[in-house]
C-alpha cells in the first residue's frame, strides 16, 4: 500500500478547512491527546504520534525559576481567543520566506503540526517565546561553532519545550534530550552527583557536535533531524526498506511512529516561532536575569553553603548550575565549574574559607575514614550445668559449622589467655589537648573517630574549637 505523503508544493492540496476559525479547545475526537490524524489520498487514516514536548504541561513549565522570576504576561498585548484560518498557499509562502538553509516544505502533516501549536499549544508557544530569550543565544553560539544552520536552534523546542530539566519517558534528559550513552559519547558527564545533559551550555555544544557528525553520515538535513530523534541505525533501516532512497518523505512510512511526525514538527516549530503574531499569540515578556560568570572549584561544596554565606537565592543557584543533581559541586573529584551571578563572584572569593566551613559537617557528611568497632570479649564461668547450653553458643556454633565442644574450647582458651595477660578488654578513655591549627575534622581523622562523635562526647556545639582546650577522643 502506498502510504508516502507527497509534498503539497508540487501536488494538488488535499487539506481544506471548512471553518474560518479553529477554536483551540478541540472537542473529544476519540483519539489520544498526543496523536494527530492524517487522511491519506486513498481515504485511509494514519495516526501520527506527537513529540513529547508538544504535549508538555504548561503549568509544570511555569514552575521553572526563569519562568517564575523573569517571564511574565505582556499587559500591552492581548492574545486572541481564536486561531485565524489561513490558506495552504499562505503557509507555503511564509515557509518559503524563512531565511533558512534547511528545506522547509509544506504538506498536510506540517499543517496539522502548525495547527497543534497555534490552537491547543498557544500558551506553550507564548511561554517558549519568553524562555527563548535565555537559551537562543547559547544555541546559536554552539551551532555557529560547528558552522551549522542556525534554524537548528528550534530543535529544543520540539525536544524539550525549552525546559532544561525535561526528562522523557525513555530517560532522555535536558534541553537537547540526550540519552545517557549518547551524552557520554559526546563528553557529557553523568554520575550520581552530576548530569551535564541539564547544563544548557555544555549540552548545546555536545548537540552541535552530534548534529555535525550526523550530517557527515547522511548529507541531508531532514535525515539528520530524523536520526537525531530515532538514531542513525533506524534511519538507515528505513533507507534500506524503501529501496535505498535518501529522501525523508520517501522513507517516511518506514520510520518509527514518532519520527514520522518529527521533521514536520520541526518545520512547524520554525514557522510558529517566527509567525506567532499572525496567529494572535502574544510572547511572554522577558526581563533578562543578571549576567553570570564561572569559576573553578577544587573542593566539594554544597549550594546551600554558597547561598547562605554569599546571600544568593538557592533556586537561582540551582537554575545557574542545573547539572548538579543533589546540590553538591564535586570539586574533590576534579576541578568543577560553578556559575554565579557576576556581582557575587567577588563576594565568593573574599569569603571562600567561610563558604567552605559553613555547616560543612552537616551538608557534606561523607566520612573519609571510619573506625571499626572491635567486639568486646565476654568473661563468663563454665560450670558443667551451663557448658553448651547457651543459645548464643548454639547459634554461633551452627553458623561456623563447628561442634559445640570445639567452639567452647576455643572461647575458653581465649578467655584464659586474656586473664593471663592481665589486660582489660574495655576500651580506656583518652584525652588530648587541641593544638594550634587543628580542627575537629583533623582530630577525628587522627584518632579514628568522627566529628559527630567528638561533638557528642565533649558537648561541643558548632564546628570550631579553640587551641589549648582538652577534649575526649575515646
N, C-alpha and C positions, 0 to 999 in steps of 0.2 A: 504494500500500500504506500502510495506516495504521500509522505507527510511533510515534505520540505516546504517551508514558507518562502515564497518569492518576494523580493523587495518591491515595495509599492512605488518606488521611484520609476520603475520600468513596466509595471503591470497595472491593470485596472484596480482601482481601490475596492477593497471588499469589507470595509467597515463604514457604516453610515449611521450617525446618531439620529434618533427620532425626536430628540428634545433639544431645546435651545440652551438649557442649563442642566448640569448634572449635580444634584444635591450630594454633599459629601457624607451624609449619613445613609449608606446604602441599605436597602431592605434585605432581609434574610433570603438568600438565593439558594439555600440548601447545601452550599459548598463551604469548605473550611475557610476561615478568615485569612489564612496565609496562602491561598491559591487564587489564580486568575484563570478564566475560562476563555479559550480561543475557539471560534467556529471556523473550521477549515473550508476550503473551496468545495469539498465533497459533502459538506453538511455535518461532518463528524465534529465532536467537541474534544478539545485537548485541554487537560488540566496542567497548568504550569505553576510550579512551586515558587513562591516569592523568596528572595534572600531574607534571612532572619532579621537584618537591620531594618527592613521596610515595615516590619510589624513590631518594632521596638515600642515599649510602653513609654509614652512621653512623660508621664508623671514620675517614673523612675529616673529618667534623664534629668528632670528638674532638681533632683537631689544632688547632682554634681556641684562641686564647690564653685566652679566658674559660673554655672547657671544660676546658683543662688545669690552670688555676690556681685557679678559683673554683667549679667544679662537680664534685661527687663523688657516689657512690652513698650512699644513706641506709642506714646499718647497722641502723637500727631498723625498717626497712620491708622486708618480703620480697615481691618480685613473684611473682605466681602464674605457673606454667608454662603454664596453660591460660586461654583466654578463655571466661568463662561464657556460657551461652546465655540470651538474653532474648527475650521475645515481641515482635512488632511493636507491640502495644499499649503495652508498656513504653517502647519508643523514642519512640513518638508522645507519650506522657505527659511524658517527660523533655524532649523538644524544646519542648513547649508551655510548660514551666515556666521555660525560659531567659528572663532579663529583657532581651528584645531588641525593637527597633522593627522590624527586618527580619523578613520571613517565613522561618520555619524548617520547611517541610513535610517529610513523610517519604514515601518510596517505595522501590522495590527498588534503584534506583541509589544513593540515600543509604545504604541498608542495606549495600550492597556496599562503599561507601567507609568506613563505620564499621568494618566487618569488617576491611578492609585495615589501618586504623590500629591496631586492637586485637588483630591477630594478627601478621602479618609486621612491622608497624610499631611494635611495643611498645617496643623500645629507642629508636627515634627519638622517640616521644612522651615517654618518660622524660627524654631529653636536652632536648627542646624545652621541657618544663615548667620545667627548670632555667634554660635560656637566657632564657625569657620574663621572668624577674625583672630582667634587664638592659634589655630592649627594650620591654616593655609600657608602662612609664611614659612613654617617649618617644612611642610610637604614640598613646597616649591623649591626651597634651597636643596633638599635632598635629591629631588628629581633632576634639578639643574646640574648637580654634581656628577650625574651619570649621563647627562645630555639626553634626557628622556622627555617625551611630550608632557607639557605642564597640565594638560587636561586630565592626566592620571591623578591629580590632586583630589578628584572627586571619587576615586576608588574607595577611600574610607567612608564615604557617605553611604555606599551600599554594603560595605563590610561591617561597620560598627555604629552607623548613625552618629559618628564623631564622639563616641563615648570611650575614653581611654581605658575604662575598667570593664568593657564589654567582654563577656565570655559566652561562646556559642554552646549549643547542646553537645558538640563533639569536643569541646575544650579549646577551640581557637580563641586567642586572647588578644586584647588591646585594640588600638585604633585600626591596625592593619590586619588583625585577626590571624596571627601566626599560630600554626600548630607547633607543639613543643619541639619535634625533631627538626622542622624547617627553621624555626627560630634559632636553635643551637647551631645549625649548619651555617647560618649567616651571622654568627658571632654574638647572639643574644644570650646572656647568662640567665639561667633559670635554676634555682635551688630552693631550699626551704625558706630562705630569707629574702631572696631577690628574684624578681621576674621582670627582666628588661623588655619583655614584649609590651609592658604597660608604659614604658618610657617613650613619650612621643618623639623625641629626637633620635635616640638610638634605633627605635623600631622603624622610623621613617627612612633612615639610611639603609637599614637592612632590607626593607621592602624595595627601595630603589635598586639595590644591588640584585635582588632576586628577579625583579622585572627586567633588568638589563640582561641577565642570564637567560631568561625565558625568551626574550626577543632574539638572542643569538641562536636559540634552538628552532624557533618557528618562523621568524622573519615576518610575522603578520600580527598586528596589534589585537585584532579580535581573538585570535587563537591564544595570544599571551594572556588576555583578560580571562578567557575560559580556563586556561591552565592554572592561573593564579587561584581560581575558585576550586577546581576539582583535581588539580595535579597534572603534570605533563603526561603521565602514563595514561590517564583516561582520555586525554585529547588525542594521543597517538592511537589508542584503540579505536576511537571514533573515526579517525582518518582512515585506518585500515578497513573498517567495516563499510565505509562509504565508497570504497574503491580507490582510495588514495588521494582524493581531492583535499586541498588545504584551504577551502573556503568555509568559514564558520557556518554560514547559513545553509551549506550543503551537508555538513556533518552534524548539523543541529539535531536531527532525530535520534542520533546515536550517542548523544551526550547524557549525563545524569540529569534528572528532572530539574534540580535547582540551577544547574549550569545552563540549561536551555533558556532560562529567564535572566541569566546573569548579565550577558552582554546587553540585551535590551534594557535592563535596569540601569546599567552604567550609562547608556545613551540618555535614558530618562533623567538620571541624576544631573548630567551635564546640562540638559535642557532646563530643568526646573531651577537649578541654582543660578541660571542666567535670565530666565524669563518669568520669575515669580511674580513680578509686578503685573504682568499681563493677565495673571490669574487671580489678582486681588489678594495676594498673600503678603502680609507685612513682615519684614525681617525683624527679629528682636534686636533692640538697641544694645550695643556692647560698650561698656566702659572698661577699656583695656586695663588689666591689673598692672601694678608697678613692675618695672623691669627687674629681672633676676640675673644672677650670675652664679658660677660654680666654684667650688674649692675641693681639694682632695683631703680625705680623712683617712688617717692611717691607724686609728684605733676604733674599736667598737663604740658605737654611740647610739643612744635612743632619741627619737624625735622629741619625746617629752622633755628630755634634758635641754634641748635647744629651745623648745617652746617656752619653758619657764624662765630660763636664765636670760634669753635674748628677747623675751616678750614678743613672740610670734604666735599667731593662732595655729594650733596643731592641725586644723583642717587645711590651712594654706600650705603647711609643710608637706602634708600628705599629697596635696594636689601637685606641688612642685617636684615631689620625689615619689611618683606612683609606683616605681619599681620595687620599693621596699615593702614587702608583703606584710611584715609584722612590726613595722616602725623601727627596725634596727638597721643601722648603717654598718655593714660588716667590714669595717676597716682593718680588723685583725687578719682577715683572710688575704686581702690585697688592698692597696690604696683605692678607696671608693669615692665616687662623685657625690657631692652634696650640693643641692641647688637651694639658694636662699634669696629673698628679696635683696636687691643690690644695696639698699641702705642698711641692711643688717649684717653684711659681710664684715664690716669693721667692728661691729658690736661682738660678733662671734670671736674674731681674732683676739680682741682685747680681753675677753672673758673666757678664753678657751679652757683654762685649768678649772674654773668654776663650773663650766658646762660639763666637763668630763666627771667632775666629782659629785654633781648633783644627783642624789638618790641612786648612785651607781650600784650599790649593793642590792637595791630593790628592783631596779629596772633591768639591770644586766646581771642576772643571778646565776649564770652558769659557772660552776666551780672549776678551777684549774686543776686542783688536786683534792683528794679526799683521803681521810684516814680510815683504814679498815679496822673495825672493832674486833678485838681478839675475844674469843669465848672465855668466860670465867670458869676456871676449874672448880668443881664441886667436891668438897670433903664430906664423906659420908661413912658411916660404920657398916660393916658387912657381917652381920650375925647370920647364923645358919638359917634363921627363920626368914630373913629378908633377902638373902642372896638369890638372885634370879627371879624374884617375884615382882620387881619394878616394871610398871607398864612402859616407862621410858626405856629401860634396858631391853625389853622385849621388842619394841618397835624399832629401836636403833639396830639391834642385832639382826632383825629381819631385813632391814634396809641394806645393811652392809653385807648380808649373806653369810655372817659368821654364826657359829654356835654360841649359845648363851654363855657357856663356860669360858671360851676363849676370849670373848668380849669382856667378861667380868675380870679375867686375869689382866687384860690389857689396861683396863681402867684402874684396877687396884695397884698395878705396878706404877702407873703414872702418879697416883696419889702418894705412894710411898716415897717415890723419888722427890716429889715436891716437898714432903715433910723432911726428908733427909737434907735437902739443900738449904732448908731454913728460910726460903724466900716466900714473901707474901704474894698471893695471886691477885690481890686487889691493886688497881692502878692508883699510885700515890699522886696527890695534888702537887702542882708545880706553879710557882710564881716567877714572873720576870719583870724587869724594870724597862720601861719604854725608852729607847734611845732616840736621839735627835734624828729626825728624818724618817723614822719608822711610822707605818700606818697599820691600821687594823688588818688590812689585806696582807701586807708583807709579814706581819707577826703570825697570822693564821697559816700562811703558806709555810713559814719556817718551822712551825711546831705541829704541822699535820692536822690542822683543825679548820674550822670555817669562821668567817666573820660573824655569822649569826650566833654560833656557839659562844664566841668570845663576848659578844654583847650581852648574851643571856647570863653567862657565868659571872660577869662583872657589873651587871646592871647599867650598862652603857647605853645612852640614847644618842642618836645621831651617828655620824660617820667619822668624827675627828677625835683624836686623843692626844694629850699633852705629853711631851718628853719628861722623864723622871717619875712618871706615875707607875706604881706597881699593879700588875694585873695578873689574874689567874689564867693559865693556859691549859691546865689539866685538872 
